[in-house]
Amino acid sequence: MKSALRNSRPLAVAVTALVGLPILLSGCGTAASSSSTESVSEISVMDYYNNEPDKSFIGDALTACGTKAGVTIKRETVPGKSLISKVLQQSSSKTLPDVLMLDNPDLQQIAATGALAPLADFNISTADFAPGVLSAGTYKDKVYGLAPTVNTIALFYNKDILAKSGVTPPSTWDELKAAATKLTSGDQYGLAFNANPTYEGTWQFLPVMWSNGGNEKNIDTEETAQALQLWTDLVKDGSVSSSALNWTQADVKDQFLAGKATMMVNGPWQIPSLDKQASLQYGVVKIPVREAGQTAVAPLGGEVWTVPQTGNKARQAKAAEVVACLNSDENQLAMAKVRNTIPSKTTLAAKFADENPKLATFTELVKTARARTGQLGEEWPAQATKIYTAIQTALTGKASPSDALKQAQGQ
Amino acid sequence: MSLTTDLPQSTPPNGKPGPGKAGAKPGPGRAGSGDGAGDAVPSPRRRSRQRRERLFQWLFLVPAVVYMALFFGYPVVKNVVMSFQDYTTATFFTGEAPWVGLANYVTVLSSSLFSTSLLNTALFTVGSILGQFVIGLALAIFFQRKFPLNGILRSLLLLPWLLPLIVSSAVWRWILDKDSGALNRFLGDFGIVDTGVPWLTSTSLALIAVVGVNIWIGIPFNLTILYGGLQEIPDELYEAGSLDGATGWKAFRHITWPMLRPVVSVVLVLGVVYTLKVLDIILGLTNGGPANSTQTIATQSYALSFQEFKFGEGAALGNILVIISLVFAVLYLRASRRAVDE
């Protein structure tokens, strides 16, 4: 039968293909690691600044720092929501970029996996950074990431409406409640904040919780219950719309812009949109504290830059140079100014606040701002979930603030 | 997938599906190969040809089997294994995932949230399927009539299907907003409600609102399949029925419904499987809130894995959902087999 030979050929091809494919595929992964003595001409960078204008601001700073270090930058920007899953994928396939940006509450989570190199290995100075910034970048006593600029949240108010109603910007909870009630009329609410069931809802609640002495380690305390009572009272008496349960920070800003909320809890990244509306006159004060004399403690936001463990010393060294350069005084001041964020070195604060008066309140707050992961580290996500669950339970009236916190803490 | 049904030439003459006997009859494409068919005693040549044929049968199967194993088998197995491990972010870098047995299942099932999510999943699924099916069927019957713009209207109804879910949910989130939402404005203008209805922020209304949006999204699927099923019913049946006085409701009850039954069971079971795993709509509308009143097993599993990084627990909960879906998948297979038989 002469077809026998001919027919066996497709079989051979198929077998070769099946056996060969995995070898081929696995081969792709090993190409990345190479000797440490090579000269490095290009390093890869990954961040989540995928929207303008931040995309260009960060891109320009990266390019300039790359030129200084003698390397070109191969940059990839991914959407914020997919950054962590991308990082996890890359760490399992050992294809992490040379420079990696992380949102600060995620840093300890990623550092705990062993995927990041301590910045002390590259002699990067951590002097003068605000304590909150350092604690966000630290895991088990080693600094893994530094943020050139940071942010936090404060109370924005509509100057015109407050003046018309004869209300001065509040500084205590009682004043806040009185002002919010007075400023509520028709479809205009006194205050807007975000209490949605995500980490954003937790983040917006932290200023009142922390300023009153509440602690994220155990939320079943009198101090935290008082803070949650404030949030509940504001929603219950109608000074805050119950839509807060589903708003994002961007929605809160839209309410404020539309004149439907006279005050709002929000961050400096909203300033460009607020400034676009020329008729809007707004001011910024610290989020009120329960009693005059308490210190306002704000949560620290912002992104840190890290050097992943790629196994290539030469590339890591170049990457570290770029991270150090991004965190230099000049870059901190320049980036903070264009991006409406705050330089993370306290030594730059006075100068920066003078030059950028509309960011003065935020600059003041950053000095004492607290990192979300400062105490709990990798345990933060679980506890943050409990906090927003308690907020939602109390605000929907399913339980009193103290019961809601007790239930959530016990979960 | 079986060898005997995939390849016609392998069906033995006596019709018994025995893989050992496969290849006894030469296939139509190979009729000229010279061997005498129907020989009682297999010659060595014949045996080698049989073996070769079996080899080819397998070769035809290999691409499908590899594809299934790679893209369906591997993820499922991986997910099952993951659910027995303490799988954290560190696992991705170190590859270490300590075996914890049933601990993840115990944590997930004993969580106070599980009963809430299970009940919500049930209510969400039943509510969605009921609404989608009834409205879908009503529209399918309506579009059976011939009237101007029938085709255009029917294709417009497909729109919810064509929109990305994240877009639909963003738009609905705005429509359902308490203070400035289009729905409340509309109801307010007609004097139906005085104050804004907190569609998405009331613990008693949020699930209803989410079900409503999911019904809107599911109507095109039900409409299309049921409309197709209705087209299959021969007109003669209605003509004959009308002679006997079966018109209107009677015609539906005694002709349409029995004839449509096989399609109906397929639509319902597929609908249940699709609805059980709905994630993006709920995340887009309410994120599971307020106070977990729209939290389903799917959203909770997502939150565990991708927000709290407890991949083991997320996988365990995901598997529970898979098992629930599997029950309905088996029902579907039985229903579709019956549909073919009928």
Interface residues (C-beta under 8 A of the other chain):
Chain A: M1 A4 N7 P10 L11 A14 L18 I84 S85 L88 Q89 S91 S92 Q109 I110 A112 T113 G114 A115 D187 Y189 N196 P197 T198 Y199 S241 S242 S243 A244 L245 N246 A258 K260 E378 P381 A382 T385 T389 Q392 T393 L395 T396 K398 Q411
Chain B: R45 S48 R49 R52 L55 F56 L59 V62 V66 T88 T89 A90 T91 F92 F93 T94 G95 S111 S112 L113 R173 D177 K178 D179 S180 P198 L200 T201 S202 T203 T286 N287 G288 G289 P290 A291 N292 S293 A303 F306 Q307 E308 F309 K310
